[in-house]
């Protein structure tokens, strides 16, 4: 839509201004506001806050930054997009004089304090809005213009990484009233339009989703340390209990020091990036909480005379549309941990790598997890928005896909990261059946494949952008041993194979068959050891990658199973773990996959669990972030593998499925449920000595069958109960 004649306005160099004006509304029947404040805004009308949204609008590559210093040089051309929100404000207005007030914060638009990736901020916060008043004779408009006035708010510092500082003596709770005296306020400045695409935000916004009651860990002379009982995201809401003019500080961390006497900041950015909220000049009995940040933490330390009322869990409003339970504690932990980790990293319409140290939409992490995220949660609009971010940050000339979307620097590689432009739309189509998504993004995929071809030698992807990273695998213990071209070429081939399927759906010619064959042969010629029948010395799941490309053989599969049966632990990185579990389940070695998912030892998921993890770690050793979703990608195989919920060939939206469970030792009862586009699927299996009781619920319009060994049957819509021989 056009905001004309509304103008972008700015409050000088203020990073968190109150902005307001009054207007008259007579004889209106309906009222709506379209509004955007960058980085974040809060909207108030006549003393009332509009909407329960926090941290809006969604994050995008807002506008051209110009030539800025970057850690890894990028000269790509981007598409710039800004989302606005639209609210029905009819009930907030009165006949006659009204007041509108907006509180702005920095958000990503003016994040200029953490510059590890370069100078990536845009400018000081700015605002635009258009109120449409419907009357009996037409429409009237109230817009952002030179009549707006501003002053410094109580938020005197705000940064999404470092936290906020509030001076409560500056707080003006009545600033949006029509009767408020703003005679001492300053006039806003009018800005030039940046000509970014302005688009209505349809992705769900961040909200206060739930609350946690923290417990005391330790009382110190100057502070108290609290425990949330889980790793989480959001902020602490406190009640100040001291005298007027007081001081309170809250520091946040994921872990405690070994003696529990202090917070340890190592996993969340270190001592140079402590997530801290500070409040000064506090009146008696004041409620304290941040306005424009969120923290990733389990523990927090309160300095000053304030009592925590609750921890507000803040993330994008995405419903959990699945359930899982079993008689195996590790499997239950995997499911719960994936849900918690995913939601902790869902902010502003972006799946982040972590909610504290970097907070970036890494395309590698995001593409790896997207299938699981779409399966377990109602994430359709969330991923629809993020696909656009990926495409907006792809260079339209070279086809290069960034390591982060929205672009914010960051290291990665051309294969496992760039393939997000193929993987996310492909999975989106498989889950939701939206053919238009494939039509929209297939040209982007072709450009990406051409980019990889232009960075290949003899069929192997060997480079990316000059001066940047060219990662293959990531976070494999004790360090990555697999050659980068091996992994990047794997993703090159897998992307082309998915595109072949997409081309068939779109009924268009596919032009990359020869490239697929050529690159597969290049992997064999370069990395296959015929004597040992292995790729890359069989390290870190190398043979699983080969088997997934159908360039392995039956003996290689047997050797792979033997290796991991003997090892009983994982040696794989973020991509290899997912591929290994996939290959084992798809080839009937569910017991080996189950054992790797559940057994103790190091490296293992049980090692995380036994050390108190409630979110997945970034590394197996646990010395880095404690809140990274990437290793949780394999949780989908609780459904695809053990419960055996599989889409049939050609099916989208789970319109046609076969339930083909795999039974294993150490698991006697398992049940899971998913909500799909076509309806609900619930499977419950109870294993006995030589039989298994099966309960399967099929809802909606799903065409479903059951298959186990020779037992094949058609499933009816509704409840299906039967017993099978094992």
C-alpha positions as CSV (number, residue, x, y, z in Angstrom):
1,X,0.0,0.0,0.0
2,X,1.0,3.6,-0.3
3,X,1.5,5.6,2.9
4,X,1.2,8.9,0.9
5,X,0.9,11.6,2.2
6,X,2.5,10.2,5.4
7,X,6.2,10.9,5.9
8,X,9.0,9.1,7.6
9,X,9.9,11.2,10.7
10,X,12.9,11.1,13.1
11,X,13.4,12.5,16.6
12,X,16.9,14.0,16.1
13,X,19.6,11.6,17.3
14,X,17.4,10.2,20.1
15,X,17.5,6.3,20.2
16,X,14.3,5.9,22.2
17,X,12.0,8.9,21.8
18,X,8.4,9.5,22.8
19,X,6.6,10.8,19.7
20,X,3.1,12.2,19.8
21,X,0.4,14.4,18.4
22,X,-3.3,15.1,18.8
23,X,-6.1,14.9,16.2
24,X,-9.8,15.2,16.0
25,X,-12.0,12.3,14.9
26,X,-15.7,13.2,14.4
27,X,-18.5,11.0,13.0
28,X,-16.2,8.0,12.2
29,X,-17.6,4.5,11.9
30,X,-14.3,2.6,11.7
31,X,-10.6,3.4,12.3
32,X,-7.5,1.6,11.3
33,X,-3.8,2.5,11.6
34,X,-1.0,1.3,9.3
35,X,2.3,1.9,11.2
36,X,5.9,1.1,11.1
37,X,8.6,2.2,13.5
38,X,12.2,1.1,13.0
39,X,13.8,-0.6,14.7
40,X,10.9,-1.3,17.2
41,X,7.8,0.6,18.2
42,X,5.1,0.6,20.8
43,X,1.8,2.2,19.9
44,X,-0.4,4.0,22.4
45,X,-3.7,5.8,21.8
46,X,-5.5,7.9,24.5
47,X,-3.4,6.3,27.2
48,X,-3.9,2.7,26.1
49,X,-1.3,0.4,24.5
50,X,-2.5,-1.0,21.2
51,X,-2.0,-4.7,20.7
52,X,-0.1,-7.3,22.8
53,X,2.7,-7.4,20.2
54,X,6.2,-6.8,21.4
55,X,9.3,-6.2,19.3
56,X,7.6,-5.2,16.1
57,X,7.9,-5.0,13.2
58,X,9.6,-8.2,11.9
59,X,13.3,-8.0,11.0
60,X,14.3,-7.5,7.4
61,X,17.1,-6.0,5.3
62,X,15.4,-2.7,5.7
63,X,17.2,-0.4,3.2
64,X,20.5,0.3,1.6
65,X,23.3,0.8,4.1
66,X,25.7,2.2,1.7
67,X,29.3,1.0,1.6
68,X,30.0,-0.2,5.1
69,X,32.9,-2.0,6.7
70,X,32.3,-5.7,6.8
71,X,34.3,-8.5,8.4
72,X,33.8,-10.7,5.3
73,X,33.6,-8.5,2.2
74,X,30.3,-8.7,0.3
75,X,29.6,-6.5,-2.7
76,X,26.2,-8.1,-3.5
77,X,23.1,-6.3,-4.5
78,X,20.1,-6.8,-2.1
79,X,16.3,-6.3,-2.3
80,X,15.2,-4.0,0.6
81,X,11.8,-4.6,2.4
82,X,10.1,-3.1,5.4
83,X,7.0,-4.6,7.1
84,X,4.3,-2.5,8.6
85,X,1.6,-3.5,11.0
86,X,-2.1,-2.8,10.6
87,X,-4.4,-2.4,13.7
88,X,-8.1,-1.8,14.1
89,X,-8.2,1.1,16.5
90,X,-11.9,1.9,16.4
91,X,-12.4,1.0,20.1
92,X,-9.4,3.1,21.1
93,X,-10.7,6.4,19.7
94,X,-13.3,8.8,21.1
95,X,-15.5,11.3,19.3
96,X,-13.6,14.6,19.3
97,X,-10.0,15.1,20.4
98,X,-7.6,12.1,20.5
99,X,-4.0,11.5,21.3
100,X,-1.5,9.1,19.6
101,X,1.8,8.3,21.1
102,X,4.7,6.1,19.9
103,X,7.7,4.9,21.8
104,X,10.6,3.9,19.4
105,X,13.6,1.7,20.1
106,X,16.8,0.8,18.2
107,X,16.1,-2.9,17.4
108,X,18.2,-4.1,14.5
109,X,17.9,-0.8,12.7
110,X,20.3,1.0,15.0
111,X,22.3,-1.8,16.5
112,X,25.7,-0.1,16.6
113,X,27.3,-1.5,19.7
114,X,28.2,-5.0,18.7
115,X,30.2,-4.6,15.5
116,X,31.9,-8.0,15.2
117,X,30.4,-8.6,11.7
118,X,31.0,-5.0,10.6
119,X,29.2,-1.7,10.7
120,X,25.8,-3.0,9.9
121,X,23.4,-0.5,11.5
122,X,21.2,1.8,9.4
123,X,20.4,5.0,11.3
124,X,18.6,6.4,14.2
125,X,15.0,5.2,14.8
126,X,12.2,6.5,12.5
127,X,8.4,6.3,12.3
128,X,5.7,6.4,9.7
129,X,1.9,5.9,10.1
130,X,-1.4,6.5,8.4
131,X,-4.7,6.5,10.3
132,X,-7.7,5.8,8.1
133,X,-11.0,7.1,9.6
134,X,-14.0,5.8,7.8
135,X,-16.9,8.2,7.8
136,X,-20.4,8.2,6.4
137,X,-19.2,10.3,3.5
138,X,-15.8,8.6,2.8
139,X,-12.4,8.5,4.5
140,X,-10.3,10.9,6.4
141,X,-6.6,10.5,7.2
142,X,-4.3,11.3,10.1
143,X,-0.6,10.8,9.1
144,X,2.9,11.1,10.4
145,X,4.2,14.6,9.4
146,X,5.9,17.7,10.7
147,X,3.2,18.2,13.3
148,X,4.6,15.4,15.4
149,X,6.6,16.3,18.5
150,X,9.2,14.3,20.5
151,X,11.2,14.1,23.7
152,X,13.6,11.6,25.3
153,X,11.9,8.7,26.9
154,X,12.8,6.8,30.1
155,X,14.7,4.3,27.9
156,X,18.1,6.1,27.8
157,X,20.0,3.1,26.4
158,X,18.7,0.1,24.4
159,X,20.6,-2.5,22.5
160,X,19.3,-6.0,21.6
161,X,22.6,-7.6,22.5
162,X,23.6,-5.7,25.7
163,X,20.2,-4.7,27.2
164,X,18.6,-1.5,28.4
165,X,19.0,1.3,30.8
166,X,15.9,3.1,32.1
167,X,15.8,6.4,34.0
168,X,12.4,6.2,35.6
169,X,12.4,9.9,36.4
170,X,11.8,10.4,32.6
171,X,8.9,8.0,32.3
172,X,5.7,9.6,31.0
173,X,2.8,7.0,31.2
174,X,0.3,9.6,30.0
175,X,2.2,10.8,27.0
176,X,-0.4,9.6,24.5
177,X,-3.4,11.4,26.2
178,X,-4.9,14.2,24.2
179,X,-4.6,16.5,27.2
180,X,-0.9,15.9,27.7
181,X,1.2,19.1,27.7
182,X,3.9,18.7,25.0
183,X,4.6,22.4,24.8
184,X,8.3,21.9,25.7
185,X,8.8,19.0,23.2
186,X,10.7,19.3,19.9
187,X,9.5,19.0,16.4
188,X,10.4,15.9,14.4
189,X,12.4,16.0,11.2
190,X,11.1,14.8,7.9
191,X,13.0,12.1,6.1
192,X,13.4,11.2,2.5
193,X,11.8,7.9,1.4
194,X,14.4,5.1,1.0
195,X,12.2,3.4,-1.7
196,X,12.2,0.0,0.1
197,X,9.3,-2.3,-0.6
198,X,6.6,-1.6,2.1
199,X,4.6,-4.7,2.8
200,X,2.0,-5.7,5.4
201,X,3.4,-8.1,8.0
202,X,1.6,-11.4,7.9
203,X,4.2,-13.3,9.8
204,X,3.1,-13.7,13.5
205,X,4.7,-11.1,15.8
206,X,6.6,-11.7,19.0
207,X,4.5,-11.8,22.2
208,X,4.7,-12.7,25.8
209,X,3.9,-16.3,25.5
210,X,4.1,-17.6,29.0
211,X,5.7,-16.9,32.4
212,X,8.2,-18.7,34.6
213,X,8.4,-18.4,38.4
214,X,12.2,-18.4,39.2
215,X,13.7,-19.8,42.3
216,X,16.7,-18.5,44.4
217,X,20.0,-20.2,43.8
218,X,22.2,-18.1,46.1
219,X,22.0,-15.0,48.2
220,X,25.1,-12.8,48.0
221,X,26.0,-9.6,49.9
222,X,25.1,-7.3,47.0
223,X,22.7,-9.5,45.0
224,X,20.6,-12.6,44.6
225,X,21.1,-15.3,41.8
226,X,17.9,-16.9,40.4
227,X,17.2,-20.0,38.3
228,X,14.4,-20.2,35.7
229,X,14.7,-24.0,35.8
230,X,15.2,-24.0,32.0
231,X,17.1,-22.2,29.3
232,X,14.7,-19.6,28.0
233,X,14.3,-16.3,26.3
234,X,12.7,-13.0,27.3
235,X,13.1,-10.8,30.3
236,X,12.6,-10.5,34.0
237,X,9.7,-8.5,35.4
238,X,10.5,-7.1,38.9
239,X,8.8,-5.1,41.6
240,X,11.0,-2.4,43.2
241,X,10.8,-2.5,47.0
242,X,13.2,0.2,48.0
243,X,13.0,3.9,48.6
244,X,12.4,6.6,46.0
245,X,15.3,7.2,43.6
246,X,16.7,3.6,43.8
247,X,18.9,1.5,41.5
248,X,18.4,-2.0,40.2
249,X,20.5,-4.1,37.8
250,X,19.7,-7.5,36.3
251,X,22.4,-9.6,34.6
252,X,21.6,-12.7,32.6
253,X,23.5,-15.9,31.7
254,X,23.0,-19.5,30.6
255,X,25.3,-21.1,33.1
256,X,26.7,-20.6,36.6
257,X,30.3,-20.5,37.7
258,X,31.4,-23.9,39.2
259,X,30.9,-22.7,42.8
260,X,27.4,-21.3,42.0
261,X,28.6,-17.9,43.4
262,X,28.4,-16.0,40.2
263,X,27.1,-16.1,36.6
264,X,29.3,-17.4,33.8
265,X,28.9,-15.4,30.6
266,X,31.2,-17.6,28.4
267,X,28.4,-19.4,26.5
268,X,26.4,-16.2,25.6
269,X,29.0,-13.7,24.4
270,X,31.6,-13.5,27.2
271,X,32.3,-10.7,29.6
272,X,32.4,-8.1,26.9
273,X,28.8,-8.8,25.9
274,X,26.8,-9.2,29.1
275,X,23.0,-9.0,28.8
276,X,22.1,-6.4,31.4
277,X,19.1,-4.3,32.2
278,X,19.6,-1.3,34.5
279,X,17.1,0.9,36.2
280,X,17.8,4.2,37.9
281,X,15.8,6.9,39.8
282,X,13.1,4.4,40.6
283,X,10.1,5.5,42.6
284,X,8.7,3.2,45.3
285,X,6.6,0.2,44.3
286,X,7.5,0.5,40.6
287,X,7.2,-2.4,38.2
288,X,10.3,-2.8,36.1
289,X,10.8,-4.6,32.8
290,X,12.5,-3.9,29.5
291,X,10.8,-2.4,26.4
292,X,13.0,-3.3,23.4
293,X,15.2,-6.3,24.1
294,X,15.1,-10.0,24.8
295,X,17.7,-12.1,26.5
296,X,18.8,-15.8,26.2
297,X,19.4,-17.1,29.7
298,X,18.6,-19.6,32.5
299,X,20.1,-17.7,35.4
300,X,19.9,-14.1,36.3
301,X,21.4,-11.9,39.1
302,X,19.5,-9.0,40.7
303,X,21.4,-6.2,42.3
304,X,19.3,-3.8,44.3
305,X,16.1,-3.9,46.3
306,X,13.8,-5.6,43.8
307,X,11.8,-8.8,43.8
308,X,11.3,-10.8,40.5
309,X,7.6,-11.3,39.9
310,X,8.1,-13.5,36.9
311,X,10.2,-14.3,33.9
312,X,8.3,-13.4,30.7
313,X,9.0,-15.8,27.9
314,X,9.1,-13.8,24.7
315,X,9.3,-15.2,21.1
316,X,7.4,-15.3,17.9
317,X,3.8,-16.5,18.4
318,X,4.1,-20.0,16.8
319,X,1.8,-22.7,18.1
320,X,3.2,-26.2,18.9
321,X,1.1,-28.5,16.6
322,X,2.6,-31.8,17.7
323,X,3.0,-34.0,20.7
324,X,5.3,-36.9,21.6
325,X,5.7,-39.3,24.5
326,X,7.4,-42.7,25.1
327,X,8.7,-44.9,27.8
328,X,12.2,-43.8,26.9
329,X,13.4,-40.7,28.8
330,X,16.0,-39.7,26.2
331,X,13.4,-39.6,23.3
332,X,11.1,-37.5,25.4
333,X,14.0,-35.1,26.2
334,X,14.9,-34.9,22.5
335,X,11.3,-33.8,21.6
336,X,10.9,-31.3,24.5
337,X,14.4,-29.9,23.9
338,X,13.7,-29.4,20.2
339,X,10.5,-27.5,20.9
340,X,12.1,-25.3,23.5
341,X,15.2,-24.6,21.4
342,X,13.2,-23.8,18.3
343,X,10.9,-21.3,20.0
344,X,13.8,-19.7,21.9
345,X,15.3,-19.0,18.5
346,X,12.1,-17.7,16.8
347,X,12.2,-13.9,16.9
348,X,11.0,-11.2,14.6
349,X,10.1,-13.7,11.9
350,X,13.6,-15.1,11.8
351,X,15.0,-18.5,12.9
352,X,18.1,-17.6,14.7
353,X,21.3,-19.5,15.5
354,X,21.2,-18.5,19.2
355,X,19.2,-16.0,21.2
356,X,22.2,-14.2,22.8
357,X,25.7,-14.1,21.3
358,X,24.9,-13.7,17.6
359,X,21.0,-13.9,17.2
360,X,21.4,-14.2,13.4
361,X,19.3,-15.9,10.8
362,X,22.0,-18.3,9.6
363,X,20.9,-19.9,6.4
364,X,22.8,-23.1,7.3
365,X,21.2,-23.6,10.6
366,X,17.8,-22.5,9.3
367,X,17.7,-24.8,6.3
368,X,18.9,-27.8,8.3
369,X,16.1,-27.3,10.9
370,X,13.2,-26.2,8.6
371,X,11.8,-29.6,7.9
372,X,11.6,-30.3,11.7
373,X,10.2,-26.9,12.4
374,X,7.4,-27.3,9.8
375,X,6.6,-30.8,11.1
376,X,6.3,-30.0,14.8
377,X,5.0,-26.4,14.9
378,X,2.5,-24.2,13.1
379,X,5.3,-22.3,11.4
380,X,3.9,-21.8,7.9
381,X,3.7,-18.0,7.9
382,X,7.0,-17.8,9.8
383,X,8.9,-19.7,7.1
384,X,7.0,-17.9,4.3
385,X,8.5,-14.7,5.6
386,X,12.0,-16.1,6.1
387,X,12.0,-17.5,2.5
388,X,11.5,-13.9,1.3
389,X,14.4,-12.8,3.5
390,X,16.7,-15.4,1.9
391,X,15.6,-14.3,-1.6
392,X,15.9,-10.6,-0.8
393,X,19.6,-11.2,0.3
394,X,20.5,-13.2,-2.8
395,X,22.4,-11.2,-5.4
396,X,20.2,-11.1,-8.5
397,X,23.2,-11.0,-10.8
398,X,25.6,-13.7,-9.4
399,X,23.0,-15.9,-7.6
400,X,25.1,-15.8,-4.4
401,X,23.0,-16.6,-1.3
402,X,24.2,-15.1,2.0
403,X,25.1,-16.9,5.2
404,X,22.5,-14.9,7.1
405,X,19.1,-13.7,6.2
406,X,18.3,-10.9,6.8
407,X,21.9,-10.2,5.9
408,X,24.1,-9.4,8.9
409,X,27.5,-10.8,7.9
410,X,28.4,-14.1,9.4
411,X,30.5,-17.1,8.3
412,X,29.3,-20.1,6.4
413,X,29.7,-22.0,3.2
414,X,28.2,-22.0,-0.3
415,X,26.6,-25.5,0.0
416,X,25.1,-26.0,3.5
417,X,24.2,-22.4,3.9
418,X,23.4,-21.2,0.3
419,X,21.2,-24.3,-0.3
420,X,18.5,-22.6,1.9
421,X,17.2,-21.0,-1.3
422,X,16.3,-24.5,-2.5
423,X,15.7,-26.5,0.8
424,X,13.3,-24.1,2.5
425,X,10.9,-23.6,-0.4
426,X,11.1,-27.3,-1.2
427,X,10.2,-28.4,2.3
428,X,7.5,-25.7,2.5
429,X,5.9,-27.1,-0.6
430,X,6.1,-30.7,0.8
431,X,4.4,-29.7,4.0
432,X,1.9,-27.1,2.8
433,X,1.3,-27.9,-0.9
434,X,1.8,-24.3,-2.0
435,X,2.9,-24.6,-5.7
436,X,3.1,-20.8,-6.1
437,X,6.1,-20.8,-3.7
438,X,7.9,-23.1,-6.1
439,X,7.0,-20.9,-9.1
440,X,8.2,-17.9,-7.2
441,X,11.6,-19.2,-6.1
442,X,12.6,-21.6,-8.8
443,X,14.4,-18.8,-10.8
444,X,16.3,-18.0,-7.6
445,X,17.3,-21.7,-7.3
446,X,18.6,-21.7,-10.9
447,X,20.7,-18.7,-10.2
448,X,22.1,-20.3,-7.1
449,X,23.0,-23.5,-9.0
450,X,24.8,-21.3,-11.6
451,X,26.7,-19.6,-8.8
452,X,27.9,-23.0,-7.5
453,X,28.8,-24.1,-11.0
454,X,30.9,-20.9,-11.4
455,X,32.7,-21.7,-8.2
456,X,33.5,-25.3,-9.1
457,X,36.5,-27.1,-10.5
458,X,36.1,-30.4,-12.2
459,X,32.7,-30.9,-10.7
460,X,33.5,-30.0,-7.1
461,X,32.4,-26.8,-5.4
462,X,35.7,-25.3,-4.2
463,X,35.1,-21.6,-3.4
464,X,32.7,-18.9,-2.5
465,X,33.3,-15.1,-2.1
466,X,36.9,-13.9,-2.0
467,X,37.9,-13.0,1.5
468,X,35.1,-14.9,3.2
469,X,34.5,-18.3,4.6
470,X,33.9,-21.5,2.6
471,X,32.8,-23.9,5.3
472,X,31.6,-27.4,4.6
473,X,30.7,-29.3,7.8
474,X,30.5,-27.5,11.2
475,X,30.9,-28.3,14.9
476,X,32.1,-31.9,14.4
477,X,34.2,-33.3,17.3
478,X,37.0,-32.7,18.0
479,X,37.3,-30.6,14.9
480,X,36.0,-30.8,11.3
481,X,38.0,-33.3,9.3
482,X,35.8,-33.6,6.2
483,X,37.1,-31.7,3.2
484,X,35.0,-28.6,2.4
485,X,34.5,-29.5,-1.3
486,X,33.1,-32.9,-0.3
487,X,30.3,-31.3,1.8
488,X,29.6,-28.4,-0.5
489,X,29.4,-30.6,-3.5
490,X,27.0,-32.9,-1.5
491,X,24.6,-30.0,-1.1
492,X,25.1,-28.9,-4.7
493,X,23.9,-32.3,-5.8
494,X,21.1,-32.6,-3.3
495,X,19.8,-29.1,-4.4
496,X,19.8,-30.1,-8.0
497,X,18.0,-33.4,-7.2
498,X,15.3,-31.5,-5.4
499,X,15.1,-29.0,-8.2
500,X,14.5,-31.9,-10.6
501,X,11.5,-32.9,-8.6
502,X,10.3,-29.2,-8.5
503,X,10.7,-28.9,-12.3
504,X,8.5,-31.9,-12.7
505,X,5.8,-30.3,-10.5
506,X,6.0,-27.1,-12.5
507,X,6.1,-29.0,-15.8
508,X,9.2,-27.2,-17.0
509,X,12.4,-28.6,-18.5
510,X,15.2,-29.6,-16.1
511,X,18.7,-28.7,-17.3
512,X,21.0,-30.1,-14.7
513,X,21.0,-33.9,-15.2
514,X,24.5,-33.9,-16.6
515,X,25.9,-31.8,-13.8
516,X,24.4,-34.1,-11.2
517,X,26.1,-37.1,-12.8
518,X,29.4,-35.2,-13.4
519,X,29.6,-34.0,-9.8
520,X,28.8,-37.4,-8.3
521,X,31.6,-38.9,-10.4
522,X,33.9,-36.1,-9.2
523,X,33.2,-37.1,-5.6
524,X,34.0,-40.7,-6.4
525,X,37.2,-39.9,-8.3
526,X,38.4,-37.5,-5.6
527,X,37.3,-39.0,-2.3
528,X,36.5,-42.7,-2.7
529,X,39.0,-45.2,-1.5
530,X,38.3,-48.4,-3.4
531,X,40.6,-50.6,-1.2
532,X,38.7,-49.7,2.0
533,X,35.4,-49.1,0.2
534,X,35.0,-45.7,1.9
535,X,34.8,-42.0,1.4
536,X,37.2,-39.6,3.2
537,X,38.4,-42.4,5.5
538,X,34.9,-42.9,6.8
539,X,35.4,-40.0,9.2
540,X,32.5,-38.0,10.7
541,X,29.7,-39.7,8.7
542,X,31.4,-39.3,5.3
543,X,30.0,-42.6,4.0
544,X,26.5,-41.6,5.1
545,X,26.7,-38.5,2.8
546,X,27.8,-40.8,0.0
547,X,25.0,-43.3,0.6
548,X,22.5,-40.5,0.7
549,X,23.7,-39.5,-2.8
550,X,23.4,-43.1,-4.0
551,X,27.1,-43.4,-4.7
552,X,27.8,-45.9,-2.0
553,X,27.0,-49.6,-1.9
554,X,25.6,-52.3,0.3
555,X,28.9,-53.2,1.9
556,X,29.6,-49.6,2.7
557,X,26.2,-49.4,4.4
558,X,27.1,-52.5,6.5
559,X,30.4,-51.0,7.4
560,X,28.7,-47.8,8.4
561,X,26.4,-49.6,10.7
562,X,29.2,-51.7,12.2
563,X,31.3,-48.6,12.9
564,X,28.5,-46.8,14.8
565,X,27.3,-50.0,16.6
566,X,30.8,-50.3,18.0
567,X,31.4,-46.6,18.6
568,X,28.1,-46.1,20.4
569,X,28.6,-42.3,20.2
570,X,28.5,-39.7,17.4
571,X,31.5,-38.2,15.7
572,X,29.4,-36.0,13.3
573,X,28.8,-32.3,12.9
574,X,25.5,-30.5,12.3
575,X,25.0,-31.8,8.8
576,X,26.4,-35.2,9.3
577,X,24.3,-36.0,12.4
578,X,21.1,-35.4,10.4
579,X,22.3,-37.3,7.3
580,X,23.6,-40.3,9.4
581,X,20.3,-40.7,11.3
582,X,18.4,-40.3,8.0
583,X,20.4,-43.0,6.2
584,X,20.1,-45.4,9.1
585,X,16.4,-45.2,9.4
586,X,15.7,-45.2,5.6
587,X,17.8,-48.4,5.2
588,X,16.1,-50.3,8.1
589,X,18.8,-49.8,10.7
590,X,16.5,-48.2,13.3
591,X,18.2,-49.9,16.2
592,X,21.5,-48.2,15.4
593,X,19.9,-44.9,14.9
594,X,17.9,-45.3,18.1
595,X,21.0,-46.2,20.1
596,X,22.9,-43.2,18.7
597,X,20.1,-40.9,19.8
598,X,19.7,-42.3,23.3
599,X,23.0,-43.9,24.5
600,X,25.3,-42.3,27.1
601,X,28.9,-41.4,26.4
602,X,30.6,-38.5,24.6
603,X,29.8,-37.1,22.1
604,X,26.1,-37.7,22.5
605,X,22.7,-36.1,23.2
606,X,22.7,-37.9,26.5
607,X,25.8,-36.0,27.4
608,X,23.9,-32.8,27.0
609,X,20.9,-34.1,28.9
610,X,23.0,-35.4,31.8
611,X,24.6,-32.0,32.1
612,X,21.3,-30.3,32.7
613,X,20.6,-29.1,29.1
614,X,17.0,-28.0,28.3
615,X,18.0,-26.6,24.9
616,X,20.4,-28.1,22.4
617,X,24.1,-27.0,22.6
618,X,26.1,-25.4,19.8
619,X,28.9,-28.0,20.3
620,X,29.0,-31.5,21.7
621,X,31.4,-30.3,24.5
622,X,29.1,-27.6,25.8
623,X,31.7,-24.9,26.0
624,X,29.9,-22.6,23.5
625,X,26.3,-21.6,23.3
626,X,23.7,-23.7,25.1
627,X,20.9,-22.7,22.9
628,X,21.4,-23.7,19.2
629,X,18.7,-25.6,17.3
630,X,20.9,-27.1,14.6
631,X,21.7,-30.4,16.2
632,X,18.0,-30.9,16.8
633,X,17.2,-31.3,13.1
634,X,17.2,-35.1,13.5
635,X,14.3,-35.0,16.0
636,X,12.0,-35.3,13.0
637,X,13.0,-39.0,12.8
638,X,11.1,-39.8,15.9
639,X,8.1,-39.3,13.5
640,X,9.5,-40.3,10.1
641,X,11.5,-43.2,11.5
642,X,10.2,-44.7,14.7
643,X,6.5,-43.9,14.3
644,X,6.9,-44.3,10.6
645,X,4.8,-41.4,9.3
646,X,5.9,-41.0,5.7
647,X,4.4,-39.1,2.8
648,X,3.9,-41.2,-0.3
649,X,5.6,-40.3,-3.5
650,X,3.9,-37.3,-5.0
651,X,2.1,-36.4,-1.8
652,X,2.1,-32.8,-0.5
653,X,0.6,-31.6,2.7
654,X,0.5,-35.2,4.0
655,X,-2.5,-35.9,1.7
656,X,-1.3,-39.5,1.2
657,X,0.8,-41.3,3.8
658,X,2.0,-44.7,4.8
659,X,2.5,-45.5,8.5
660,X,5.4,-47.8,8.5
661,X,6.9,-48.0,12.1
662,X,10.3,-49.4,13.1
663,X,10.4,-51.3,16.4
664,X,13.6,-51.3,18.5
665,X,14.9,-52.8,21.7
666,X,14.7,-50.4,24.6
667,X,11.4,-48.9,23.4
668,X,8.1,-50.5,24.3
669,X,5.7,-47.6,24.1
670,X,5.7,-44.6,21.8
671,X,3.1,-42.2,20.7
672,X,3.1,-39.0,18.6
673,X,0.8,-36.7,16.9
674,X,1.1,-34.0,14.2
675,X,-1.2,-31.5,12.6
676,X,-0.8,-31.4,8.9
677,X,-2.4,-29.4,6.1
678,X,-4.6,-32.4,5.3
679,X,-5.5,-33.2,8.9
680,X,-4.3,-34.8,12.1
681,X,-2.2,-37.9,12.3
682,X,-1.7,-39.7,15.6
683,X,0.2,-42.9,16.1
684,X,0.5,-45.0,19.3
685,X,2.5,-48.2,19.4
686,X,2.7,-50.6,22.4
687,X,5.2,-53.4,22.0
688,X,4.7,-56.7,23.8
689,X,6.6,-60.0,23.6
690,X,5.8,-61.0,20.0
691,X,3.1,-58.5,19.1
692,X,2.4,-54.8,19.1
693,X,-0.9,-53.0,19.7
694,X,-1.4,-50.2,17.2
695,X,-3.7,-47.2,17.5
696,X,-3.7,-44.8,14.6
697,X,-6.0,-41.8,14.3
698,X,-6.4,-40.3,10.8
699,X,-8.3,-37.0,10.5
700,X,-9.4,-34.7,7.7
701,X,-8.8,-35.8,4.1
702,X,-5.7,-38.0,4.4
703,X,-5.4,-41.2,2.3
704,X,-3.5,-43.5,4.7
705,X,-2.2,-47.0,4.8
706,X,-0.3,-49.1,7.3
707,X,2.7,-51.3,6.4
708,X,4.9,-53.5,8.6
709,X,6.7,-56.4,7.1
710,X,3.9,-58.3,5.3
711,X,1.2,-56.6,7.3
712,X,-0.4,-54.1,4.9
713,X,-3.8,-52.5,5.4
714,X,-5.8,-49.5,4.4
715,X,-6.6,-47.1,7.3
716,X,-10.0,-45.4,7.7
717,X,-10.7,-41.8,8.6
718,X,-11.1,-41.9,12.3
719,X,-9.7,-44.4,14.8
720,X,-7.8,-47.6,13.7
721,X,-7.0,-50.2,16.3
722,X,-5.3,-53.5,15.6
723,X,-2.5,-55.9,16.7
724,X,0.4,-57.0,14.6
725,X,2.9,-59.9,14.8
726,X,6.5,-58.7,15.3
